[in-house]
């Protein structure tokens, strides 16, 4: 049975996993991501504090990267009031705004969501095993949660094309996971999703849009640095990176 330790925080959390494993992003490296289960749902202010400290969410669990001999993972965020999309990003936003319908709702499970998620994983080369996600796995990963969250749905002519699950803090939004129909990759639906979340920050008067982890040597995580200016958490301090 897995050891569980009570950690006194606000709110208290149960430390349910604190082992090491192979890094999913950088071959040959060892990862450590302690997983915490809050004893109650986080308030918006508590979400802000954990995001500012570098925490991420997976289902009901929170985690922070604490690898023994590597510091490649850097939490990254945008300030909605200073971020300036570049020419390519502005073009993507205009084109996708004319192509896709955008709606916001509660995170939920459906067979078409699961099928789309698995297509995204396997056809884009993101799957870490040969086994597809199951209905229970999807619910555990993208429906269950320990804080306020919503999903952004992207449709074309009524057909579901993508989903972005997003957490809500008092002054921030946090991108939990985005997946989409791989046939729309040439339209940069992932970029459109980031820009849509930034626009929501502006509309709702929020300061920060958290993009997750930036990893310079990872093909699938380094793209986040193209959003400028941005801030990255390095050595416990948020540092600003301006356009070159």
Secondary structure, DSSP 8 states (H G I E B T S, - for coil): ----EEE--SS-EEEEE--EEE-SSSTT-EEEEEEEEESS---HHHHHHHHHTT-EEETTEEEEE--TT---EEEEEEETTT----HHHHHHHHHHHHH-EEEEE-----HHHHHHHHHHHHHTT--SSSS---HHHHIIIII--SS-EEEEEEEETTEEEEEEEEEE-SSEEEEEEEEE-GGGGGGTHHHHHHHHHHHHHHHHT--EEEEEEEETT-TTTGGGGGSSSEEEEETTEEEEE---
